[in-house]
Amino acid sequence: MVRRRTAVPLAAAALLLASPALTACGSGPVHTGAAAVVGDHRITVATLQSEVNDLRDAAAGSPQGQQLLESAGNLPTQLLGRLVEDQVLDRTLADNGLTVTDAEVAQEHQAALQQFGGNEAQLDSTLLTQYGVAPKDIDHFFRRNVAFAKVIQHLGYQPGSDGGNAALQQAVVKTSKSLGVTINPRYGTWDAKKGAIGSASDPWLVSKTQVAAPTGA
């Protein structure tokens, strides 16, 4: 399994979409061709469809990947939630004067890879089947982990702690209030109680601090 002393639980990612401030904006008019608008950033329908196609293509050769997609419900809605979350996280970093470097991402990736005996294919397969991460998005996955940890540490908490997760949520609430989020109605509406698009929830954002390596890895 992959364990990092500074790793943030993946459940922290869910806090971004669980933020009441994110959901408060609801759905409304969106720019032409946009799946969502976060602040002044348009997430286009074409961008979303590309993400959907990439994940479906990656899962095509994996029974476990196919099972994951089948259990995910409305895949475009799920992935749109991730894209919205990315924009909020980027602004949260900027508002706190934080950056994530390529070297830090590479270090996080390498630490995970070592737990698989350097076998990139096994790591890729695990991230796909456990978290719905297409191979092309693996570095982005690790970038998010680094970003979560940096925000929590900047706020004076240990990544993975209850206090750190709560502080992260508060920071994201503040950020999302200043941004505003609008969802194209074809993908649903923000549910203020569930903190997601409609009844959607992301099955890949689970309460784990490690990526479990296959037996014998």
Disulfide bonds with the S-S distance in Angstrom:
none
